[in-house]
Amino acid sequence: MVHPPSQSLSVSGLRSPRAATGIGFLLEAPLFGPDPTIAALTRAVSAVMPTIDLLDSRTEEWAGPDVDAVADNARRAGVITGTPSEIPDIPDLRLAGCLLHVNGFMAATGAGGALLGSPWDAVRWLVDELCKQGLGLEAGDLVLTGSATPEVPVRAGDTISAEIAGLGAVSVPLAT
């Protein structure tokens, strides 16, 4: 489900594709244990990158019950990853502006703070929840924090671009 940027990506098998801007964290060390500190997170994370979250729904209603979203793999159809920014070059992600463009036109805006107050808090929440199940994250894992912008409908022929202030941009053309 992880796709490199710039290469054409087929959406022919998707029923109702949508896109949003996200943030991805690449781990270089495992993360286990309850309530990890920001210091523990930054030691485990090797890089942060902008992403395009490609979404789809197999149900008629996008706004259906949460159980539908979970059964549909949180409606995730894929993710396109941008160029990683290494620690300590990461800006304050709570305040980072997030833009989504479709065919060069602004389609949605958001901020890193939309992700549980901070994308770092989204990662911390995930580690804490996994710990309750006796699990954790491993080196090499890519953690996706969710959509920082609203989802917008897309279709074959569109070019989607996501930009996060201080992290850079990622773009992908959609094909049939």
N, C-alpha and C positions, 0 to 999 in steps of 0.2 A: 504493500500500500504506500510505500515511500518512493517518490519519484524525484529525479533530478530536475533542476530548473531548465528552462529554455527549450527542452525537447518537447515536441508536440505530444499531447496526451489525449487519447481517445475517450470520449464520453458516450460512445454509442450504446453501451450496455446500461447506462444510467437512466432512470425513469424521470427524475425531476432534479437535475443537478443544481447545486448552489455552491457559492464560494464565500469564504471569510478570511480575514487576516488573523494569523496566530503566531505564537512564539514557541520555539522548540529549544530544549536544553539537552545537550549531549553529555553523558556521564563518562568520566575517566576512572571513577572509583565507585564501589558499591555504596548504597545508602540504605541502612537498616536502622531500626530503633524508633522509639516514640518521640514525637515533637522535636525534630532535628533543628538545630540553630541555623541561622543564616551563615555563620562561619563554616559549619559542617557542610552545608549545601554548596557554598562557593568552593570549598576544597574538593568536593566530589564532581563538580561540573567543569568540563574542559572548555565548553563553548556554548554560546547562545545564538540562535538564528531566527530570522523572520521565516514564516511559513505561509503557504496558502492552504487552508483547510478546504478540501473538496468534499462536499456532502451530498447525500442522496437519501431518499426515503422510499421504502417499498409500500408504505401505507398511503392512503389517499390524503390524509390530513397531516400536514407537517406539525401542527400544534397538538398532536394526539397525546395520549397519556405517556408518562415517563417510561412505563413498562414497554411501550412500543419502541421508544428510542433505545432502550437498553437491548431489547431483542434484536434491534437493527444495527448493532455495534455502534451505538450512539450516532447513528446515521452517517458514519464516516465512510467515505468512498475512496479516500486517499489523502495524501499530504505531499506538497511540493516544498522541498527544503531550499532555503537560500544559503548564502555563504556564511559560515560560522564566524562569529566574533569571539575572540579569546578573552578569558578573564585576564587582566583587570580592565580591559577596554570597554566593559559593559556600562552603559549609562544607567541612571535611576529608572528602572523599567516601569515603576508605578506611573510616572509622568510621561512616558514615551508615547508620542502620538502615533496612531496606527491608521493607515490609509489603505483603501481597497479601490482599485481602478478596474473598470471593464472597458476594453477598447479605447483606453486613454482618457476616459471620463470618470470623474470621481463618483463612486457608487456607494461608499460607506466610510465612516470615520469612527474611531474609538481611541481608547488609551489603555496602556498596560494595567492600570488600576481596575479595569473592568474584570480582571481575572482574579477574583477573590481578594481584591485590594492591591495585590501585587502578583506578578507571575511567580515570584519566589514563594509566595504564600500558597499558590496552587501546587507547586512541587512539594512543599512541606506537608500540605494536606494529604497528598497522595502517599507520601512515605509513611505518614502516621496511620492512614487507613490500611495500608499493606501490612504494617507492623501488627495491627490488631488481628490479622489473619496469619501471622507468623511468616510473612513474606517481606521482601524488600526489592530494591532495584539493583541491577548489576552494571558493572563497567561496560560501556558500549551501548547501553540503553538510550533511546531517544524519548524524552518525555515531552508530550504535547500538552500545553496548558489550557487549551480551549480557544474559542474564538473571541478576539478582542474587538471585532467589529460585527455589526449585524450581518447575517447571511443574505446574499443577493442571488437571484436566479442567473444562471449562465447557460450557454448552449454552444454546440459545435460551431467553430468559426470565430468565437470570442478569444481575445487575449486578456488574461487576468494578471494583474500586478498587485503585489502587496508591498507596502513600505512601512518600516518602523523606524522612527527617529533614533538615530544613534546606532542602529543595527544594520541598516541597509535595506535592500529591496530584493524581491524575487518575482519572476514573471514566467508564465507558461501559456502557450497557444493551445487551444482546445480543438480537437479534430473529431470527425465522425468515427 
